[in-house]
Amino acid sequence: MYGGWSGVSSGPSKNTKRLVTSPAEFLGFSVGEDRKLADWPQVVDYFALLSEQSDKVKTVELGTTTEGAPLLLAYISSPRNIRELDAYRGIQRRLADPEDLSEAESARLTSEARAVVAITCSIHATEVGGTQMALELAHTLAASDDPKVSNVLDNVIVLLAPSLNPDGLVKVREWYESTLGTHYEGAIPPRLYHKYTGHDNNRDWFMFTQAETRLVVEHMHNAWHPHITYDVHQTRTDGMRMILPPFVDPVGPNVDPVLQSQLAALGTHMASEMTASGLSGVAVNVVYDSYSPSRSYPHYHGGVRVLSEAASVRIASPVKIGSAQLKSDRGERPTVRSWNHPMPWEGGMWSLRDVVDYNLTAALACLDHAARNRETWVRNSFSVLQRAVTHTGNPFAFVIPQEQHDPSTAAELVELLRFADVRIYEAEDDIRHDGSQISRGDRIVLTRQPYGAFAQTMLETQRYPDIRHYPGGPPKRPYDATAHSLPLKMGVTAFEVKTPFEARLKTVTDLGDASGARSMTSAGVYAVAPGANESVKLVNRLLVDGRSVSRTNNAVATEGAVMPPGTFLVDLRDAPPDAFSNAAAKLNVSVTRLDPGIRLPAEPLRAPRIGIYRSHVPSTEEGWTRFVLDEYGFDYTSLVDGEVRNGGLAERFDVIVIPHQTVRQIHRGFSSASYAAEFAGGLGDVGAESIRDFASSGGTVVAWDGAARFAIRHMDLPVANALAGLTNTQFFAPGSLLEMHVDAHHPVGYGMPGRAAALFMDGPAFSVGEGSVIAAYSPDAPLLSGLLIGSDNIAGHAAAVSVPYGQGQVILFGFRPHFRAQARGTYKMLFNSLY
């Protein structure tokens, strides 16, 4: 079974002289059984048992998840390899750093190394098949005497992560069991399955914001440098039965050609093995691309990421699909036989057991390929990294100057590059080269280093290709955002140096404490510059401590300098001497002590009472909003539909935040035909009226993208969407960075530079009948990075506006002000709107 693999059974099997308990024996039901799911505590206990019973399995806890669950990694290999894990990890580490490695030494290490295959399961927690399959895969490898299994164990070290989102599995199983026997059995949960990111948790692989991402990158990718990462997912119910690489175009321009070729070969091998096993509906080269690095960390670290997408069921409830119900979408044609889809599925019952079978067969085929081609995988990975340190392309380096509008975000950029194993240097002298001025202390990132491709990808601007369905036709929609240039997204100044230069450089090993508040240890009045995002962390800490904070509304000249509008003034004359320095600990902020007798025009601040709308239709943007506000010390209350409809918001809140969602999702929510009444209906007309009453009574409503469309329509605002009615052929900006001019004298623009990059993802652009324009897109060529079709349709239009509404106001952003905790260059506009 499974392409010639034997030893997969539901009963106990012999492992040398030991008995290894099967998942079915342990759980009391078969993996993949209809309406049955192994919960995370059961998974944890089973892997602990396997580690006790088999010398082929070693399970470790990498750390704890966002909500405190253990995150596991199981090492599976031959007993000898398991005993020598540290030695093999050392070999991997040495091969991953090819500088100063002789040809003889590299040849020896290549012959000794094992292929390292990471298998990561169910990062999207409703895609339960991966985690359930992991139990059977581990048992097969630990218990089977099949020669093909033995070959895998001898030649491969498997790093199996049974779930990259254990918190989500607990949530999904609890929800699923509550739906059994109802008319909405197996519906998606009416809440995010990760506390903050929901479905976006696999888009965090270059910002590293989440606990799970950092644990997996640090302890799996950076520690082991896997040659293959097999990422197990599920997709829609009514398409192909499984999709595998090669991916569709475009590929990230900095991905090594050898890795592209190896990925294509591996994906087609897995597909052919599945087809040979009689599994129909397996396709390659449809839907998914590998352009964005948000999901492709291995491609820039000497390995490949294999994505599989199996057709889903209703969590664990089977579905019946006739062939006429199979739908073509995004290039999928599930009923059509073709070179990349040779054996279509004819329809019928589709169950969780089917998902497990497809995943298990794909995983075994992947491991078989790695085992039979061990030395090729190791050698090619080494050659990719070796080329990276000797390439002669450009640019030669990127420079991140010390002088920054926001030093705190520049420090964050350097930190995340270092976390990705990129080497950062510091100039020890002033350098003039090829028209560029590099100052002593500036950070320098050389592209000639093992992971220079990652650095280049994150620091350069993108020019996403304009790919059409047919000549003159509409553009093909990218799978993810088309722009990821971090200097632009984060508001950090950086520039390229295209040609080599010689200079004295030292490696940056410690970012140090650049806080401007370290010496502020005595009582007094202080000015905190508004340009740094971290100034908001400081202010919120002080407000929580009950300190007096106000904010200037104009530029003010003092003896030392001109303070820009929005400067925070902190009166600590009656506070303990260390009140400021304690609050400012580890923050990169600019602080000036003022003459205690100075009198400046300023408005007092208080901690805002914030309500965040949370639809029962899960919104990743809502989750990311909570993450960013938690990180920066804002207190808030989540408001579901019924609480908004009940009214009385003005008595409880100063600000209501409505994150991006479609107008329909906000207004109508889930249908009562598909969910219980408590989860159905959206805000409706009653909720919209409650929002209007809140603003009329003096509250501030903050909304962006789809939520801004909702506000315009249901609050009858004197604002029009200048892009309404345009087709994708006329205007298209799917996750692009656009230049906007910001009014830094407007309270929402305080602390912003005059020009900034906005992450625009098919949002609105505004024409304002009444109100203030806070920011407008550049009138000339607004595209900074990514793809923009129909530039003239957005040039010069408003990107952010403030509209009076009764005694209150509505603040609208057409862009995503914090997009996935990446767009830090526009954080301040969101924060300012809350004050």
NULUM-993449 format. One record per residue (C-alpha): residue in one letter; x, y negated, z. Coordinates in steps of 0.2 Angstrom, whole numbers, plus 5000, padded with zeros to 4 digits. Each point is the difference from the previous one (the first is absolute). Last residue first. Layout:
<pts>
AXYZ...
</pts>
This chain:
<pts>
Y497347045105L499450154989S500349914983N501849965006F500350195002L499450044982M501049864992K501550055011Y500050184993T500349934982G501850044999R499750165010A499250084985Q500550185005A498950045015R498950104987F499549844992H500149865013P499249854991R499150104986F499649884986G498449904997F500149935017L498449915008I499849905015V498249965005Q499749865012G499049945015Q498849875006G498950034984Y501150094988P501649914994V501050094987S501950045002V500850074984A501450124995A500650054983A499249854991H500249994981G501549934991A500450154990I498750145002N499350014982D501649944992S500950165006G498950114990I500950175003L501150005016L501150145004G501350025014S501149865007L500049815000L498549964989P499449825002A500549954982D499749815002P498549935010S500650095015Y498650085010A499249895013A500149995019I499049925014V498749924988S498849915011G498150005000E498649974988G499750054982V501550115000S500650114985F500850165008A501050154994P499350175004G500950165003D500750134988M501450045012F501049845003L501550005012A500449815002A501749934998A500449845008R500449824995G500049855012P500650105014M498850055013G500149955019Y498249925000G499050054984V498450055010P500149835009H500249914983H501649905000A501050154992D498949984985V500650164990H500450024982M499850184994E501150124991L499250174995L500650175006S499050144992G498950145006P498950034985A500049834991F498950014985F499149874990Q499350004983T500250184996N499550045017T498349924996L499649825007G498249985008A500649915015L501849945000A499649825005N499150075015A498949855006V499949915016P498649895007L499650145012D498450095000M500450105016H499550174992R500949974983I501549905005A500350105015F499850174991R501349944987A501149955014A499850185007G500650074983D501649905001W500149915017A498949955015V500249885015V498449945008T500349865013G498749965012G499149835004S498250055001S499750004981A501450134999F499250125012D498349974992R500650054983I500850155007S498450055008E499149974984A501250124991G499650135013V498149984998D500250014981G501050165001L501550035010G500250184994G498650124999A500550165007F501150075015E498749995013A498750074988A500950164997Y500950024984S499850054982A498249954996S500149865012S501249924988F501749945006G500349815001R498849884991H500749835003I501850045004Q500250144988R499149914986V501049855002T501650104998Q501250005015H501349885005P500149955018I498649905009V500749915015I498849915011V500849865010D499549905016F499050155008R498950065014E498649865001A500149974981L499750184996G498250005007G499450114986N499450185001R500550034982V501849985004E499950135014G499150124988D501249984986V501650045011L501049875009S501850035006T500549885014Y501749904999D501549955010F501549944990G501750055005Y500950004983E500150194998D498250025006L499549874987V501050094986F499350175004R498249945002T500149924983W500850164993G498550105006E498849874992E500950014984T499950195000S498149995000P498950145006V498249984995H499349985017S500549824998R501249935013Y499849815002I501449925010G499549895015I501249885007R499949895015P501549884997A501349985014R500049815004L500949864991P500049825004E500149884985A501549894998P500649824999L501649995008R500549915017I501850025005G500449985018P500750185003D501349964986L499850164989R500950165000T500150084982V499650184996S500250094983V499450185002N500750184997L499150095014K501050135011A499349925017A499149844996A498750025014N501450045013S501049854994F498549885001A499550055018D501850015007P499949845010P498350045007A498649884993D499549835005R501049914987L499650134987D499149904987V500150094983L499849904984F499750114984T500549914984G498550004988P500649864990P501949994998M501149945013V501349874994A501750015008G501149965015E499349845007T498250054996A499049974984V498250084999A499250084986N498150015002N498850115009T501150045015R499550165010S499650035018V500650135013S499749995019R500550175008G498750135006D501150154998V498950064986L500349834991L501950025002R499950174993N499049944985V501249864997L501550115000K499250124988V499449864989S501849934999E500450174994N499349954983A501449874999G499649834991P499049935015A501549935009V499850015019A500149835009Y500450015019V499549905015G500950045016A500550135013S501650084999T500650164992M500049964981S501750084996R499350154991A498749904991G500849994983S499950194999A501350074988D500250165010G501250114991L499850084983D501350135005T500950114988V500349884986T501550064990K501349874997L500449924984R501649914994A499749954982E500250064982F498749984987P499050114988T498749924988K498249985002V499849915016E498250015004F499049885012A499150015017T498949885009V498750095011G498149964999M499650185004K499250054984L501249904989P501550075009L499250175000S499750034982H498650134999A499049954985T498950114989A498850065014D499550184999Y499350134987P500249874986R498449974990K500250024982P499849844990P498549974989G500250024981G501049914987P501050164996Y499250145011H499850045018R501349865003I501649995010D500649835004P501750055009Y500349945018R501349875001Q500650015018T501149885010E501550065008L500350045019M499050165003T500550094985Q501849945001A500150065018F499350174996A501150024985G501549955011Y499750165010P501750084998Q500949834998R500449894985T498549885002L501049905012V498949915013I500749845007R499449915016D500649825001G501249965015R501249904990S499249924986I499650074982Q499949874986S499550074983G500549934984D501150154995H500850015017R500349885014I500350085016D500149945018D500950125011E499550155011A498550054990E499050125009Y499650184994I498450115000R500150184996V498350084995D499550155011A498149964999F500149945017R501349874995L498949944986L498649985013E501149905012V500649884986L498249964995E499549985019A501549885002A499449904985T498250005008S500749935016P501149874991D498449914992H500549864989Q501750084998E501849955002Q501050165003P499950044981I499450174994V501250044985F499750144988A501450094992F500750064983P498549984991N500350084988G500750164993T501750075003H499550165010T501350075012V499150025016A498350054993R500950124988Q500550105015L498349995007V499350084984S501450124999F499750065018S498150034996N500550094984R501250125009V498850055014W498550034989T501150094987E500850115015R498350055006N499250044983R499250175005A499649945018A499349834994H498950084987D499450135012L499649865013C499049904988A499150164994L499650045019A499349835002A498950004985T499350175004L499649945018N499249844994Y498950104987D499550135013V499649875014V498949904988D499150164995R499850045018L499249835003S498750054987W499549974982M498550094994G499750004981G500949914985E500950064985W501749945005P501149954985M501550114995P501349914991H500049835008N501649914994W500050074983S498149984999R498450095004V498549885004T498850025014P501049905013R500449854989E501049905012G500749844992R499449885013D498350095001S499150144991K498750085011L499550185004Q498250015003A499650094984S501250145005G498950035015I500649965017K499550085016V500849935016P500750095015S500149925017A501749975008I500249814996R498649994987V501250094987S501549924992A500950044984A501850025002E501349864998S501850055000L501449875001V501850054998R501249875007V501850024993G501749985009G501549884999H499449875012Y499049884988H498850144994P499850065018Y499149845005S498750024987R498349955007S500349815003P501350014987S498749954987Y500350074982S499750185003D498450034990Y498550105003V498550034989V500650144988N501650084996V499750185006A498450105002V499450155009G498150054997S500350185001L500950115013G500350174992S501750025008A500849964983T499249835001M500749975017E501750054994S499949894985A499449855011M501550025012H501250014986T499249854991G500349905016L501850065003A500549964982A499249835001L500849965017Q501750064993S499949884985Q499549855010L501350045013V501350014986P499449844993D500449905016V498549905006N500549814999P498649964987G498650085010V499150124988P498649934990D499350114993V499150165005F500750125013P500850174997P499350055011L498550095008I498149995000M498950145007R498250054997M499749864987G498549895003D498450015010T500550015018R501249855001T501850025005Q501050105013H501849985006V501650105004D501649904999Y501450114994T501749925004I501450074990H501949975002P499749965018H501249875008W500150095017A500249865013N499449854989H498550104993M499550105015H500449925017E500049824995V498850004986V498850115009L500049915016R499949834992T498550044990E499150085015A500349855010Q499349884987T500949854993F501350084989M499949864986F500750114986W499050165003D498449925006R498850044986N499750185006N499149935015D498949904988H498550125002G499749955017T501349875005Y499649945018K499350145011H500250134987Y498450094995L499149844997R498250005005P498350064993P500850174997I499850084983A498550104997G500150195004E498350025006Y498949854996H498350085000T500550085017G500450185004L501849965004T500349815001S500749995018E501250144995Y500749894986W500249855012E501050095013R501050094986V500349834991K500649915016V501250145006L500750014983G500249814999D501050005016P501150144993N500549894984L501650074992S499350175003P500850174999A501749924997L501150154992L501849974998V500550154990I501950054999V500250094984N501250134993D499950155012L498249965005V499449994982N500950164995S499250095014V498349944995K500350064982P500650175008D498350025009D500250045018S498849885006A499849935018A500849845002L499849934982T498250064999H499649945017A500749834996L499049994984E498450065008L500049875014A500649864987M498450044990Q498949935013T501049855001G500049974981G498150054998V499449865012E500049864987T498949905012A501649965010H500949914986I501850045005S499450184998C501650094998T501849974997I501250144993A501849955001V501250114989V501850015004A501150104988R501450085010A501749945000E501650114999S500349994981T499749815000L501149985015R501450094991A499849904984S499949845009E501650045009A500950044984E499449844991S500549905015L498849905011D500549825003E498349934995P498850154998D498949965015A498550114998L501250154998R500649975017R498349985008Q499450164992I501550105006G499849935018R498150064999Y500750174995A501150015015D498749945012L498850134993E501250145002R498950125011I498549964989N501150044984R500550175008P498250045005S499449964982S499049854997I498649905008Y500249835009A498449945007L499749825003L498649945012L499349835005P499350015017A498449905003G500149835009E498949894990T501349934988T500850164999T501350085012G501750064997L500950114989E499450165009V501050154994T499650174993K501350134996V499450144989K501050154993D500450075017S498250055001Q498950035015E500349855011S500149874985L498450084994L499249975017A500549825000F499349984982Y498450075006D499849895015V500349844989V498750064987Q498850045014P500249835008W499849924982D498350094997A499850154989L498549974989K498550124996R498549954990D500450134986E501550105004G501649924994V501150095013S499250155006F499149995017G500550045018L501349875000F501550115005E499550164991A499649904985P501649905000S501050165001T501050055015V501850064996L500550175006R501950025003K501150144994T500649924984N498549884997K498650124999S498249944996P498549985011G498349974990S499349884988S501350034986V501249924988G501450134998S500150004982W500549874987G499750044982G499249844995Y498949985015M499550185002
</pts>
